[in-house]
């Protein structure tokens, strides 16, 4: 997807795949942050009450939220390129907005603030 120039799909879809892969790799490194502190909750020990289904902390920062959103860029950005964007510039704007959203989730978790205050 990075070397070839001609594809049987739209340019927006190809760029969605390219940027999705790049953001996936970048945000996969968030797992390293959890490994470095040996827990996923910031501001409290792991194991407190969490949100239903995902068990993300309701009271403190949880690194799993940003990690989840970041690794799913591999699915979200190609889909956005296929269904929403018409050209490379639109995919780039969507990717930048998604990056900022996930980065904000990470900063919020690292500050020890819960997803829903």
ABEGO torsion letter per residue (X at the ends): XAABABBABBAAAAAAAAAAAAAAAAAAAAAAAAAAAGBABBGBBBGBBBBBGAGBBAABBBAAAAAAAAAAAAAAAAAAAAAABABAAAAAAAAAAAAAAAAAAAAAAAAGBBABX
